[in-house]
Amino acid sequence: MDQSITRKKILGIIPARGGSKGIPRKNINLLLGRPLIAYTIGPALKSRWITDLVISSDDDMILAVGAYYGARPLRRPYHLAIDTAHSIPVVYHALTEMERETGITYDGVIMLQPTTPMRTSEDIDNALEKLFSTGADSIISVVESNGVNPEWMKHIVNDALIDYDPTLPEMGRRQDALKLYIRNGAIYAARAEHLKRRQSFKNGVCRPFVMPEARWVNIDSLRDWALAEALMQKEDWSWIKPAHDRSESVATALA
């Protein structure tokens, strides 16, 4: 066990606004019989290191479902719930509001997006341990990119193919290509003071937390939803309460 994390106070934040263009009410849509956000709340509550877990939303139904599954509801202001709102101000708002309400000065903050439902509590804990054991300012989860590489990417200018990077070799072998990684959206963690000061998850010393591609699904469209169902139905989710086992208020929210 990494002793540098044992006394840390860490805030988990699940951002889940009500508006969703691709899939209406996506965050509380039922995926394999459970609201999408339940797959993020469950592992977060099992984490050894998250001190408090909040769900940040402008939507009463999402807040009710989040509370039912065990997250503390935190209402965000309207200007942080519009289509053009960015994640950092949402995280900053949740962090400062929770510090004001609880009197706790948090050492770390971790943002867990509900659109990446296949992360585990072990992923969360290992990422947080790396944050504090390596002296990093932040951690971002990534997966190896096996199909998108600048060596094979082109611009089209006046109907002509132009290399994205003309310094790279022509028709290079796949096995010789530089190994690249892409953010998978599952975990963003930072020291709390760094996030307050820099307003960023990637400035300063940002280290990777590499996750297996087999658990990479980021739900933005109906196609992504179908992929998530196909991947997740092979797993045992019985430890997360299904939607039919719920209180009257949550039943109304999920109707």
DRENKOL-558087 format. One record per residue: residue number from 1; x negated, y, z negated of N, C-alpha, C in turn; residue in one letter. Coordinates in Angstrom, 1 decimal, decimal comma. Layout:
BEGIN
[pt NUM [X Y Z] [X Y Z] [X Y Z] "A"]
...
//
This chain:
BEGIN
[pt 1 [-0,8 -1,2 0,0] [0,0 0,0 0,0] [-0,9 1,2 0,0] "M"]
[pt 2 [-0,5 2,2 0,8] [-1,2 3,5 0,8] [-0,9 4,3 -0,4] "D"]
[pt 3 [-1,8 4,5 -1,3] [-1,5 5,2 -2,5] [-1,3 6,7 -2,3] "Q"]
[pt 4 [-1,7 7,3 -1,2] [-1,5 8,7 -0,9] [0,0 9,1 -0,7] "S"]
[pt 5 [0,9 8,1 -0,5] [2,3 8,4 -0,2] [3,2 8,1 -1,4] "I"]
[pt 6 [2,7 7,4 -2,4] [3,5 6,8 -3,4] [4,3 7,9 -4,2] "T"]
[pt 7 [3,7 9,1 -4,4] [4,3 10,2 -5,1] [4,9 11,3 -4,2] "R"]
[pt 8 [5,0 11,0 -3,0] [5,5 12,1 -2,1] [7,0 12,1 -2,0] "K"]
[pt 9 [7,5 13,3 -1,9] [9,0 13,5 -1,7] [9,2 13,7 -0,2] "K"]
[pt 10 [10,0 12,9 0,4] [10,2 12,9 1,9] [11,6 13,0 2,2] "I"]
[pt 11 [12,0 14,0 3,1] [13,3 14,2 3,5] [13,6 13,6 4,9] "L"]
[pt 12 [14,5 12,7 5,0] [15,0 12,1 6,2] [16,1 12,9 6,8] "G"]
[pt 13 [16,0 13,3 8,1] [17,1 14,1 8,7] [17,6 13,4 10,0] "I"]
[pt 14 [18,9 13,2 10,0] [19,5 12,6 11,2] [20,3 13,8 11,9] "I"]
[pt 15 [19,9 14,3 13,0] [20,6 15,3 13,7] [21,7 14,7 14,6] "P"]
[pt 16 [22,9 15,1 14,4] [24,1 14,5 15,1] [25,2 15,5 15,4] "A"]
[pt 17 [25,0 16,3 16,3] [26,0 17,3 16,6] [27,2 16,7 17,3] "R"]
[pt 18 [28,3 17,4 17,3] [29,6 16,9 17,8] [29,6 16,9 19,3] "G"]
[pt 19 [29,1 17,8 20,0] [29,1 17,9 21,4] [28,3 16,9 22,1] "G"]
[pt 20 [28,8 16,3 23,1] [28,0 15,3 23,9] [28,6 15,3 25,3] "S"]
[pt 21 [27,9 15,6 26,3] [28,4 15,7 27,7] [28,4 14,3 28,3] "K"]
[pt 22 [27,4 13,5 28,2] [27,3 12,2 28,9] [28,3 11,2 28,4] "G"]
[pt 23 [28,4 11,1 27,0] [29,3 10,1 26,4] [30,0 10,9 25,3] "I"]
[pt 24 [31,3 11,2 25,5] [32,0 12,0 24,5] [32,0 11,3 23,1] "P"]
[pt 25 [31,7 12,1 22,0] [31,7 11,7 20,7] [30,7 10,5 20,5] "R"]
[pt 26 [29,6 10,6 21,2] [28,6 9,5 21,3] [28,1 9,1 19,9] "K"]
[pt 27 [27,9 10,0 19,0] [27,2 9,6 17,7] [28,1 8,7 16,9] "N"]
[pt 28 [29,4 8,8 17,1] [30,3 7,9 16,3] [31,0 6,9 17,2] "I"]
[pt 29 [30,7 6,8 18,5] [31,2 5,7 19,3] [30,7 4,4 18,8] "N"]
[pt 30 [31,6 3,4 18,9] [31,3 2,1 18,4] [30,4 1,3 19,4] "L"]
[pt 31 [29,2 0,9 18,8] [28,3 0,1 19,5] [28,2 -1,3 18,8] "L"]
[pt 32 [28,6 -2,3 19,5] [28,7 -3,7 18,8] [29,5 -3,6 17,5] "L"]
[pt 33 [30,6 -2,8 17,5] [31,5 -2,8 16,4] [31,1 -1,8 15,3] "G"]
[pt 34 [30,0 -1,0 15,5] [29,6 -0,1 14,5] [29,3 1,3 15,1] "R"]
[pt 35 [29,5 2,3 14,3] [29,2 3,7 14,9] [27,7 3,8 15,2] "P"]
[pt 36 [27,4 4,5 16,3] [26,0 4,6 16,7] [25,1 5,0 15,5] "L"]
[pt 37 [25,6 6,0 14,8] [24,7 6,6 13,7] [24,4 5,6 12,6] "I"]
[pt 38 [25,2 4,6 12,5] [25,0 3,6 11,4] [23,7 2,8 11,6] "A"]
[pt 39 [23,2 2,7 12,9] [22,0 2,0 13,2] [20,8 2,8 12,8] "Y"]
[pt 40 [21,0 4,1 12,6] [19,9 4,9 12,1] [19,9 5,1 10,6] "T"]
[pt 41 [21,1 5,3 10,1] [21,3 5,4 8,7] [20,8 4,2 7,9] "I"]
[pt 42 [21,2 3,0 8,4] [20,9 1,7 7,7] [19,4 1,6 7,5] "G"]
[pt 43 [18,5 1,6 8,5] [17,1 1,4 8,3] [16,5 2,6 7,5] "P"]
[pt 44 [17,0 3,8 7,6] [16,5 4,9 6,8] [16,8 4,7 5,3] "A"]
[pt 45 [17,9 4,2 5,0] [18,2 3,9 3,6] [17,4 2,8 3,0] "L"]
[pt 46 [16,9 1,9 3,9] [16,1 0,8 3,5] [14,6 1,2 3,3] "K"]
[pt 47 [14,3 2,4 3,8] [12,9 2,9 3,8] [12,4 3,0 2,3] "S"]
[pt 48 [11,2 2,6 2,1] [10,6 2,7 0,8] [10,2 4,1 0,4] "R"]
[pt 49 [10,1 5,0 1,5] [9,5 6,3 1,2] [10,4 7,5 1,4] "W"]
[pt 50 [11,5 7,3 2,1] [12,4 8,4 2,2] [13,1 8,7 0,9] "I"]
[pt 51 [13,0 9,9 0,4] [13,6 10,3 -0,9] [15,1 10,6 -0,8] "T"]
[pt 52 [15,4 11,5 0,2] [16,7 11,9 0,4] [17,0 11,8 1,9] "D"]
[pt 53 [18,2 11,4 2,3] [18,6 11,3 3,7] [19,9 12,1 4,0] "L"]
[pt 54 [19,8 13,0 4,9] [20,9 13,9 5,3] [21,3 13,7 6,7] "V"]
[pt 55 [22,6 13,9 7,0] [23,0 13,9 8,4] [23,4 15,3 8,7] "I"]
[pt 56 [22,8 16,0 9,7] [23,1 17,4 10,0] [24,0 17,4 11,2] "S"]
[pt 57 [25,2 18,0 11,0] [26,2 18,1 12,0] [27,1 19,3 11,8] "S"]
[pt 58 [27,8 19,6 12,9] [28,8 20,6 12,9] [30,2 20,0 12,9] "D"]
[pt 59 [30,3 18,7 13,0] [31,5 17,9 13,2] [32,0 17,2 12,0] "D"]
[pt 60 [33,2 17,5 11,6] [33,8 16,9 10,4] [33,8 15,3 10,4] "D"]
[pt 61 [34,1 14,8 11,6] [34,2 13,3 11,7] [32,8 12,7 11,6] "M"]
[pt 62 [31,9 13,3 12,2] [30,5 12,7 12,1] [30,0 12,8 10,7] "I"]
[pt 63 [30,3 13,9 10,0] [29,8 14,1 8,6] [30,5 13,0 7,7] "L"]
[pt 64 [31,8 12,8 8,0] [32,6 11,8 7,2] [32,0 10,4 7,4] "A"]
[pt 65 [31,7 10,0 8,7] [31,2 8,7 9,0] [29,8 8,6 8,4] "V"]
[pt 66 [29,0 9,6 8,5] [27,6 9,6 8,0] [27,7 9,4 6,5] "G"]
[pt 67 [28,6 10,1 5,8] [28,7 9,9 4,3] [29,1 8,5 4,0] "A"]
[pt 68 [30,0 8,0 4,7] [30,5 6,6 4,4] [29,4 5,6 4,5] "Y"]
[pt 69 [28,5 5,8 5,5] [27,4 4,8 5,6] [26,2 5,2 4,7] "Y"]
[pt 70 [26,3 6,3 4,0] [25,3 6,5 2,9] [24,4 7,7 3,1] "G"]
[pt 71 [24,6 8,5 4,2] [23,8 9,7 4,3] [24,5 10,9 3,7] "A"]
[pt 72 [23,7 11,8 3,2] [24,3 13,0 2,6] [24,7 14,0 3,7] "R"]
[pt 73 [26,0 14,4 3,7] [26,4 15,3 4,8] [25,9 16,7 4,6] "P"]
[pt 74 [25,4 17,3 5,7] [24,9 18,7 5,7] [25,4 19,4 6,9] "L"]
[pt 75 [26,3 20,4 6,7] [26,9 21,1 7,8] [25,9 22,1 8,3] "R"]
[pt 76 [25,7 22,1 9,6] [24,8 23,0 10,3] [25,6 24,2 10,9] "R"]
[pt 77 [25,0 25,4 10,9] [25,8 26,5 11,5] [26,0 26,4 13,0] "P"]
[pt 78 [27,0 27,1 13,5] [27,4 27,0 14,9] [26,3 27,2 15,9] "Y"]
[pt 79 [25,4 28,2 15,6] [24,4 28,5 16,6] [23,3 27,4 16,7] "H"]
[pt 80 [23,3 26,4 15,8] [22,4 25,3 15,8] [23,1 24,0 16,4] "L"]
[pt 81 [24,4 24,2 16,9] [25,1 23,1 17,4] [25,5 23,2 18,9] "A"]
[pt 82 [25,1 24,3 19,5] [25,4 24,5 20,9] [24,4 23,8 21,8] "I"]
[pt 83 [24,8 23,7 23,1] [24,0 22,9 24,0] [22,5 23,3 24,1] "D"]
[pt 84 [22,3 24,6 23,9] [20,9 25,1 24,1] [20,1 25,1 22,8] "T"]
[pt 85 [20,7 24,6 21,7] [19,9 24,6 20,5] [18,8 23,5 20,5] "A"]
[pt 86 [17,7 23,8 19,9] [16,6 22,9 19,9] [16,5 22,2 18,5] "H"]
[pt 87 [15,7 21,1 18,5] [15,7 20,3 17,3] [15,0 20,9 16,1] "S"]
[pt 88 [13,9 21,6 16,4] [13,1 22,2 15,3] [13,9 23,1 14,4] "I"]
[pt 89 [14,7 24,1 14,9] [15,5 24,9 14,0] [16,5 24,1 13,2] "P"]
[pt 90 [17,0 23,0 13,8] [17,9 22,1 13,0] [17,2 21,5 11,9] "V"]
[pt 91 [16,0 21,0 12,1] [15,2 20,3 11,1] [14,8 21,4 10,0] "V"]
[pt 92 [14,4 22,5 10,4] [14,0 23,6 9,5] [15,2 24,0 8,6] "Y"]
[pt 93 [16,3 24,1 9,2] [17,5 24,5 8,4] [17,8 23,4 7,4] "H"]
[pt 94 [17,8 22,1 7,8] [18,1 21,0 6,9] [17,0 21,0 5,7] "A"]
[pt 95 [15,8 21,2 6,1] [14,7 21,2 5,1] [14,9 22,3 4,1] "L"]
[pt 96 [15,1 23,5 4,5] [15,2 24,6 3,6] [16,5 24,6 2,8] "T"]
[pt 97 [17,6 24,1 3,4] [18,8 24,0 2,7] [18,7 22,9 1,6] "E"]
[pt 98 [18,1 21,8 1,9] [18,0 20,7 0,9] [17,0 21,1 -0,2] "M"]
[pt 99 [16,0 21,9 0,1] [15,1 22,4 -1,0] [15,9 23,3 -1,9] "E"]
[pt 100 [16,7 24,1 -1,3] [17,5 25,1 -2,1] [18,5 24,3 -3,0] "R"]
[pt 101 [19,2 23,3 -2,4] [20,3 22,6 -3,1] [19,7 21,7 -4,2] "E"]
[pt 102 [18,6 21,0 -3,9] [18,1 20,0 -4,8] [17,0 20,5 -5,8] "T"]
[pt 103 [16,4 21,6 -5,4] [15,2 22,1 -6,2] [14,0 21,4 -6,0] "G"]
[pt 104 [14,0 20,5 -5,0] [12,8 19,7 -4,7] [12,0 20,4 -3,6] "I"]
[pt 105 [10,7 20,4 -3,8] [9,8 20,9 -2,7] [9,3 19,6 -2,0] "T"]
[pt 106 [9,8 19,4 -0,8] [9,4 18,1 -0,1] [8,0 18,2 0,5] "Y"]
[pt 107 [7,3 17,0 0,4] [6,0 16,9 1,0] [6,0 16,6 2,5] "D"]
[pt 108 [7,1 15,9 2,9] [7,2 15,5 4,3] [8,6 15,5 4,8] "G"]
[pt 109 [8,8 15,5 6,1] [10,1 15,4 6,7] [10,0 14,5 7,9] "V"]
[pt 110 [11,1 13,7 8,1] [11,1 12,8 9,2] [12,4 13,0 9,9] "I"]
[pt 111 [12,4 13,2 11,2] [13,6 13,3 12,0] [13,9 12,0 12,8] "M"]
[pt 112 [15,1 11,5 12,6] [15,5 10,2 13,2] [16,7 10,4 14,0] "L"]
[pt 113 [16,5 10,4 15,3] [17,6 10,7 16,3] [18,5 9,4 16,4] "Q"]
[pt 114 [19,8 9,6 16,3] [20,7 8,5 16,4] [20,7 7,8 17,8] "P"]
[pt 115 [20,2 8,5 18,8] [20,2 7,9 20,1] [19,2 6,8 20,3] "T"]
[pt 116 [18,3 6,6 19,3] [17,3 5,5 19,4] [17,6 4,5 18,3] "T"]
[pt 117 [18,6 3,6 18,5] [19,1 2,8 17,4] [18,3 1,6 17,1] "P"]
[pt 118 [17,2 1,3 17,7] [16,4 0,0 17,5] [15,2 0,2 16,6] "M"]
[pt 119 [15,0 1,4 16,1] [13,8 1,5 15,1] [14,2 0,7 13,9] "R"]
[pt 120 [13,2 0,3 13,1] [13,4 -0,5 11,9] [12,9 0,3 10,7] "T"]
[pt 121 [13,2 -0,1 9,5] [12,7 0,5 8,3] [11,2 0,4 8,2] "S"]
[pt 122 [10,7 -0,7 8,8] [9,2 -0,9 8,8] [8,6 0,2 9,7] "E"]
[pt 123 [9,2 0,5 10,8] [8,7 1,5 11,7] [8,6 2,9 10,9] "D"]
[pt 124 [9,7 3,2 10,2] [9,8 4,4 9,5] [8,7 4,5 8,5] "I"]
[pt 125 [8,5 3,4 7,7] [7,5 3,4 6,6] [6,1 3,5 7,1] "D"]
[pt 126 [5,9 2,7 8,2] [4,5 2,7 8,7] [4,1 4,0 9,3] "N"]
[pt 127 [5,1 4,7 9,9] [4,8 6,0 10,5] [4,5 7,0 9,4] "A"]
[pt 128 [5,3 7,0 8,3] [5,1 7,9 7,2] [3,7 7,6 6,5] "L"]
[pt 129 [3,4 6,3 6,3] [2,1 6,0 5,7] [1,0 6,5 6,5] "E"]
[pt 130 [1,1 6,4 7,9] [0,0 6,9 8,7] [-0,1 8,5 8,6] "K"]
[pt 131 [1,0 9,1 8,5] [1,0 10,6 8,4] [0,2 11,0 7,2] "L"]
[pt 132 [0,4 10,4 6,0] [-0,3 10,8 4,8] [-1,7 10,2 4,6] "F"]
[pt 133 [-1,9 9,0 5,2] [-3,2 8,3 5,0] [-4,3 8,8 5,9] "S"]
[pt 134 [-3,9 9,4 7,1] [-4,9 9,8 8,1] [-5,2 11,3 8,1] "T"]
[pt 135 [-4,5 12,1 7,2] [-4,7 13,5 7,2] [-4,0 14,2 8,4] "G"]
[pt 136 [-3,1 13,6 9,0] [-2,4 14,2 10,2] [-1,5 15,3 9,7] "A"]
[pt 137 [-1,2 16,2 10,6] [-0,1 17,2 10,4] [1,2 16,6 10,8] "D"]
[pt 138 [1,2 15,7 11,8] [2,5 15,2 12,3] [2,2 13,8 13,0] "S"]
[pt 139 [3,4 13,1 13,1] [3,4 11,8 13,8] [4,5 11,8 14,8] "I"]
[pt 140 [4,3 11,3 16,0] [5,3 11,1 17,0] [5,3 9,7 17,5] "I"]
[pt 141 [6,4 9,0 17,5] [6,4 7,7 18,0] [6,4 7,6 19,6] "S"]
[pt 142 [5,7 6,7 20,1] [5,5 6,5 21,5] [5,5 5,1 21,9] "V"]
[pt 143 [5,7 4,8 23,2] [5,6 3,5 23,8] [4,7 3,6 25,0] "V"]
[pt 144 [4,0 2,5 25,3] [3,1 2,6 26,5] [4,0 2,7 27,8] "E"]
[pt 145 [3,5 3,6 28,6] [4,3 3,9 29,9] [3,7 3,0 31,0] "S"]
[pt 146 [4,5 2,0 31,4] [4,1 1,0 32,4] [4,4 1,3 33,8] "N"]
[pt 147 [5,3 2,3 34,0] [5,8 2,6 35,3] [5,6 4,0 35,8] "G"]
[pt 148 [5,3 4,9 34,9] [5,2 6,3 35,4] [3,7 6,8 35,1] "V"]
[pt 149 [3,0 7,0 36,1] [1,6 7,4 35,9] [1,3 8,6 36,9] "N"]
[pt 150 [0,6 9,6 36,5] [0,3 10,7 37,4] [-0,4 10,3 38,7] "P"]
[pt 151 [-1,2 9,2 38,6] [-1,9 8,7 39,8] [-1,0 8,4 40,9] "E"]
[pt 152 [0,3 8,0 40,6] [1,2 7,6 41,7] [2,3 8,6 41,9] "W"]
[pt 153 [2,2 9,8 41,3] [3,3 10,8 41,4] [2,9 11,8 42,5] "M"]
[pt 154 [4,0 12,3 43,2] [3,8 13,2 44,3] [4,7 14,4 44,2] "K"]
[pt 155 [4,3 15,5 44,7] [5,2 16,6 45,1] [5,7 16,4 46,5] "H"]
[pt 156 [6,8 17,0 46,9] [7,2 17,1 48,3] [7,2 18,6 48,6] "I"]
[pt 157 [6,3 19,0 49,5] [6,3 20,4 49,9] [6,4 20,5 51,4] "V"]
[pt 158 [7,4 21,2 51,9] [7,6 21,3 53,3] [7,6 19,9 54,0] "N"]
[pt 159 [8,3 19,0 53,3] [8,4 17,6 53,8] [7,1 16,9 53,9] "D"]
[pt 160 [6,1 17,3 53,1] [4,8 16,6 53,1] [4,6 16,1 51,6] "A"]
[pt 161 [4,0 14,9 51,5] [3,7 14,4 50,2] [2,4 15,0 49,7] "L"]
[pt 162 [2,4 15,6 48,5] [1,2 16,2 47,9] [1,0 15,5 46,6] "I"]
[pt 163 [-0,3 15,1 46,3] [-0,6 14,4 45,1] [-0,3 15,3 43,9] "D"]
[pt 164 [0,2 14,8 42,8] [0,4 15,5 41,6] [-1,0 16,0 41,1] "Y"]
[pt 165 [-1,9 15,1 41,1] [-3,3 15,4 40,7] [-4,3 15,0 41,8] "D"]
[pt 166 [-4,7 15,9 42,7] [-5,6 15,5 43,8] [-6,9 15,0 43,4] "P"]
[pt 167 [-7,3 15,1 42,1] [-8,6 14,6 41,7] [-8,6 13,1 41,5] "T"]
[pt 168 [-7,4 12,5 41,4] [-7,3 11,1 41,1] [-7,6 10,3 42,4] "L"]
[pt 169 [-8,1 9,0 42,2] [-8,4 8,2 43,4] [-7,1 7,8 44,2] "P"]
[pt 170 [-7,3 7,7 45,5] [-6,2 7,3 46,3] [-5,9 5,8 46,2] "E"]
[pt 171 [-4,7 5,4 46,0] [-4,3 4,0 46,0] [-5,1 3,2 45,0] "M"]
[pt 172 [-5,2 3,8 43,8] [-5,9 3,2 42,7] [-5,2 1,9 42,3] "G"]
[pt 173 [-5,9 0,9 41,7] [-5,3 -0,3 41,2] [-4,6 0,0 39,9] "R"]
[pt 174 [-3,4 -0,7 39,8] [-2,6 -0,5 38,5] [-3,5 -0,8 37,3] "R"]
[pt 175 [-4,2 -1,9 37,4] [-5,0 -2,3 36,2] [-6,1 -1,3 35,8] "Q"]
[pt 176 [-6,5 -0,4 36,8] [-7,6 0,5 36,5] [-7,0 1,9 36,1] "D"]
[pt 177 [-5,7 2,0 36,1] [-5,1 3,3 35,8] [-5,3 3,6 34,3] "A"]
[pt 178 [-5,4 4,9 34,0] [-5,5 5,3 32,6] [-4,2 4,9 31,8] "L"]
[pt 179 [-4,4 4,3 30,6] [-3,3 3,9 29,8] [-2,6 5,2 29,2] "K"]
[pt 180 [-1,3 5,3 29,5] [-0,6 6,5 29,1] [0,6 6,1 28,2] "L"]
[pt 181 [1,1 7,0 27,4] [2,2 6,8 26,5] [3,2 7,9 26,7] "Y"]
[pt 182 [4,4 7,5 26,4] [5,6 8,4 26,5] [6,3 8,4 25,2] "I"]
[pt 183 [6,8 9,6 24,8] [7,6 9,7 23,5] [8,9 8,9 23,7] "R"]
[pt 184 [9,2 8,1 22,7] [10,4 7,3 22,8] [11,6 7,8 22,0] "N"]
[pt 185 [11,4 8,9 21,3] [12,5 9,6 20,6] [12,9 9,0 19,3] "G"]
[pt 186 [12,2 8,0 18,8] [12,6 7,3 17,6] [12,2 8,0 16,3] "A"]
[pt 187 [10,9 8,5 16,3] [10,4 9,0 15,0] [9,6 10,3 15,3] "I"]
[pt 188 [10,0 11,3 14,5] [9,2 12,6 14,5] [9,0 12,9 13,0] "Y"]
[pt 189 [7,7 12,9 12,6] [7,5 13,1 11,1] [6,4 14,2 11,0] "A"]
[pt 190 [6,5 15,0 9,9] [5,5 16,0 9,7] [5,4 16,3 8,2] "A"]
[pt 191 [4,2 16,8 7,8] [4,1 17,4 6,5] [5,0 18,6 6,5] "R"]
[pt 192 [5,7 18,8 5,4] [6,8 19,8 5,3] [6,2 21,2 5,5] "A"]
[pt 193 [5,1 21,5 4,9] [4,5 22,8 5,0] [4,0 23,1 6,4] "E"]
[pt 194 [3,5 22,1 7,1] [3,1 22,2 8,5] [4,3 22,6 9,3] "H"]
[pt 195 [5,4 21,9 9,1] [6,6 22,2 10,0] [7,1 23,6 9,7] "L"]
[pt 196 [7,1 24,0 8,4] [7,6 25,4 8,1] [6,6 26,4 8,8] "K"]
[pt 197 [5,3 26,1 8,7] [4,4 27,1 9,2] [4,3 27,1 10,7] "R"]
[pt 198 [4,2 26,0 11,3] [4,0 25,9 12,8] [5,3 25,8 13,6] "R"]
[pt 199 [6,4 25,4 12,9] [7,7 25,2 13,6] [7,5 24,3 14,8] "Q"]
[pt 200 [6,8 23,1 14,5] [6,5 22,2 15,6] [6,2 20,8 15,0] "S"]
[pt 201 [6,5 19,8 15,8] [6,1 18,4 15,4] [4,8 18,1 16,1] "F"]
[pt 202 [4,3 18,9 17,1] [3,2 18,4 17,9] [2,0 19,4 17,7] "K"]
[pt 203 [2,1 20,5 17,2] [0,9 21,4 17,0] [0,1 20,9 15,9] "N"]
[pt 204 [-1,2 21,3 15,8] [-2,1 20,8 14,8] [-2,6 19,4 15,1] "G"]
[pt 205 [-2,9 18,6 14,1] [-3,3 17,2 14,3] [-2,1 16,3 14,4] "V"]
[pt 206 [-1,8 15,9 15,6] [-0,6 15,1 15,8] [-1,1 13,7 16,2] "C"]
[pt 207 [-0,7 12,7 15,5] [-1,1 11,3 15,8] [0,0 10,5 16,3] "R"]
[pt 208 [-0,3 9,4 17,1] [0,8 8,6 17,6] [1,2 7,5 16,7] "P"]
[pt 209 [2,4 7,1 16,8] [2,8 5,8 16,2] [3,4 5,0 17,3] "F"]
[pt 210 [2,6 4,0 17,7] [2,9 3,2 18,9] [4,0 2,1 18,5] "V"]
[pt 211 [5,1 2,1 19,2] [6,1 1,1 19,0] [6,2 0,2 20,2] "M"]
[pt 212 [6,7 -1,0 20,0] [6,8 -2,0 21,2] [7,9 -1,5 22,2] "P"]
[pt 213 [7,6 -1,7 23,4] [8,6 -1,3 24,5] [9,9 -2,1 24,3] "E"]
[pt 214 [9,8 -3,3 23,8] [11,0 -4,1 23,6] [12,1 -3,4 22,8] "A"]
[pt 215 [11,7 -2,5 21,9] [12,7 -1,8 21,1] [12,9 -0,4 21,6] "R"]
[pt 216 [12,6 -0,1 22,8] [12,7 1,2 23,3] [14,0 1,4 24,1] "W"]
[pt 217 [15,0 2,1 23,6] [16,2 2,5 24,3] [16,6 3,8 23,7] "V"]
[pt 218 [16,8 4,8 24,6] [17,2 6,1 24,2] [18,5 6,4 24,9] "N"]
[pt 219 [19,6 6,5 24,2] [20,9 6,6 24,8] [21,3 8,0 25,2] "I"]
[pt 220 [21,3 8,3 26,5] [21,8 9,6 27,0] [22,9 9,4 28,0] "D"]
[pt 221 [23,1 8,2 28,5] [24,1 8,0 29,5] [24,8 6,7 29,3] "S"]
[pt 222 [25,9 6,4 30,1] [26,6 5,2 30,0] [25,7 4,0 30,4] "L"]
[pt 223 [24,8 4,2 31,3] [23,9 3,2 31,7] [23,0 2,8 30,5] "R"]
[pt 224 [22,5 3,8 29,8] [21,7 3,6 28,6] [22,5 2,8 27,5] "D"]
[pt 225 [23,8 3,2 27,4] [24,6 2,5 26,4] [24,7 1,0 26,7] "W"]
[pt 226 [24,9 0,7 28,0] [25,1 -0,7 28,4] [23,7 -1,4 28,1] "A"]
[pt 227 [22,6 -0,8 28,4] [21,3 -1,4 28,1] [21,1 -1,6 26,6] "L"]
[pt 228 [21,5 -0,7 25,8] [21,4 -0,8 24,3] [22,3 -2,0 23,9] "A"]
[pt 229 [23,5 -2,2 24,4] [24,3 -3,3 24,0] [23,7 -4,6 24,4] "E"]
[pt 230 [23,1 -4,7 25,6] [22,5 -5,9 26,1] [21,3 -6,3 25,2] "A"]
[pt 231 [20,5 -5,3 24,8] [19,3 -5,6 24,0] [19,6 -5,9 22,6] "L"]
[pt 232 [20,6 -5,1 22,0] [20,9 -5,2 20,6] [21,8 -6,4 20,2] "M"]
[pt 233 [22,5 -7,0 21,2] [23,4 -8,1 20,9] [22,6 -9,4 20,5] "Q"]
[pt 234 [21,3 -9,3 20,8] [20,5 -10,5 20,5] [20,0 -10,4 19,0] "K"]
[pt 235 [20,2 -9,3 18,3] [19,8 -9,1 17,0] [20,9 -9,4 16,0] "E"]
[pt 236 [20,5 -9,6 14,7] [21,5 -9,8 13,6] [21,7 -8,4 13,0] "D"]
[pt 237 [22,9 -7,9 13,2] [23,3 -6,6 12,5] [24,3 -6,7 11,4] "W"]
[pt 238 [24,4 -7,9 10,9] [25,5 -8,2 9,9] [25,2 -7,4 8,6] "S"]
[pt 239 [24,0 -6,9 8,4] [23,7 -6,2 7,2] [24,2 -4,7 7,2] "W"]
[pt 240 [24,7 -4,3 8,4] [25,3 -3,0 8,6] [26,8 -3,2 8,7] "I"]
[pt 241 [27,5 -2,5 7,8] [29,0 -2,7 7,8] [29,6 -2,4 9,1] "K"]
[pt 242 [30,5 -3,3 9,6] [31,2 -3,0 10,8] [32,3 -2,0 10,6] "P"]
[pt 243 [32,8 -1,5 11,7] [33,8 -0,4 11,6] [35,1 -0,8 11,0] "A"]
[pt 244 [35,5 -2,0 11,0] [36,8 -2,4 10,5] [36,7 -2,5 8,9] "H"]
[pt 245 [35,5 -2,4 8,4] [35,4 -2,5 6,9] [35,1 -1,1 6,4] "D"]
[pt 246 [36,1 -0,2 6,3] [35,9 1,2 6,1] [37,0 1,8 5,3] "R"]
[pt 247 [36,8 3,0 4,7] [37,8 3,7 4,0] [38,8 4,3 4,9] "S"]
[pt 248 [39,9 4,8 4,3] [40,9 5,4 5,2] [40,4 6,6 5,9] "E"]
[pt 249 [39,6 7,5 5,2] [39,1 8,7 5,9] [38,2 8,4 7,1] "S"]
[pt 250 [37,4 7,3 6,9] [36,5 6,9 8,0] [37,3 6,3 9,1] "V"]
[pt 251 [38,3 5,5 8,7] [39,2 4,9 9,8] [39,8 6,0 10,6] "A"]
[pt 252 [40,2 7,1 10,0] [40,7 8,2 10,8] [39,7 8,8 11,7] "T"]
[pt 253 [38,5 9,0 11,2] [37,4 9,5 12,0] [37,0 8,7 13,2] "A"]
[pt 254 [37,1 7,4 13,0] [36,7 6,4 14,1] [37,9 6,0 15,0] "L"]
[pt 255 [39,1 6,6 14,7] [40,2 6,2 15,5] [40,1 6,7 16,9] "A"]
//
